[in-house]
Amino acid sequence: MDNIKQTTMEVVYSVLPITIVITILQFTLIKLPLETFFQFLIGVAMVGVGLILFLLGVNVGLLPVGEMIGSALSKTKKIWLIVFFGFLLGTVVTLAEPDVRVLSQQVDQVSGGAIPKSTLILAVALGVGVFVGLAMLRIIFNFPMAWLLGISYGTIFILAAFTPATFVPISFDSGGVTTGPLTTPFVMALGVGVASVLRGKSASRDGFGLVALASVGPILCVMILGVIYG
């Protein structure tokens, strides 16, 4: 019950400010048709209920399972298995990420179907999967995070010079949407689980930074997609 109450209050505190602002604007500046405003209020209520159920599912199911999977993989002592399932889990959890699907729909509308939704979603998911696998290697071999991020973003800026201008903002937005409410907790839980079992690893030090790396993958993949389509 405490978990339900806490999650409900978090959602209310998140949704209430935007509701208040839109309501104030409605009666002062924008004055939308009443039908549209009522649709907004109904949408807010539906979003609130959906977020509560979604976050409860994440806290009850995804976080414990992600951490347990990471721990179980580490106990096998097989590096290829840890990296492979890091890649696989990173890919499939991104395919289920709501933010990625919202972005793909917006890009499909703006581009007039020039960039297919399925292609963009797959590119983003593969990018996350590859870099989650790389993050597993970082935890195992203790690569410096600063070096990995420096090389990754250096590659991004070089590749941006060869990417069509329309794909550059899309690629960076693709990196942002992977830090959504589904991918972030699962990937972090996976990293903490892996780091907590490996000898000499600290869950608080080595289990974090995965999301930073995971957000690089989609940027690179979508830029490569831009070079191909461009």
Secondary structure, DSSP 8 states (H G I E B T S, - for coil): -HHHHHHHHHHHHHHHHHHHHHHHHHHHT----HHHHHHHHHHHHHHHHHHHHHHHHIIIIIHHHHHHHHHHHHHTT-HHHHHHHHHHHHHHHHHT-HHHHHHHHHHHHHTTTSS-HHHHHHHHHHHHHHHHHHHHHHHHHT--HHHHHHHHHHHHHHHHTTS-TTHHHHHHHHHHHTTSTTHHHHHHHHHHHHHHHSTT--HHHHSSSHHHHHTHHHHHHHHHHHHHH-
